[in-house]
């Protein structure tokens, strides 16, 4: 492998990390949220108030927002 291809590869890795951090500042949405103290909690175990607070933190343009909204909808549908 040549020196130039190593540089390009390292630059591509840096760009990928940058774009990931930019696009997913709170990580990739899943069923567990990492709290401020570093512990994880399942979204299904969070209170409605906790979910709404997290939605305010991440904002509507973050994929987590929709994950939280889907959980609130699921709860609302279970009641009716």
Residue pairs with C-beta under 8 A, 6 or more apart in sequence:
24 62
24 63
25 62
26 57
26 58
26 62
26 64
27 34
27 64
28 63
29 63
29 64
29 66
29 67
30 67
31 42
31 43
31 44
32 40
32 41
32 42
32 43
33 40
33 41
33 42
33 43
33 46
33 54
33 64
34 40
35 41
43 51
43 67
43 68
43 71
44 71
46 54
46 71
48 72
48 75
51 68
51 71
51 72
52 68
52 72
54 64
54 68
55 65
55 68
55 69
58 64
58 65
58 68
59 65
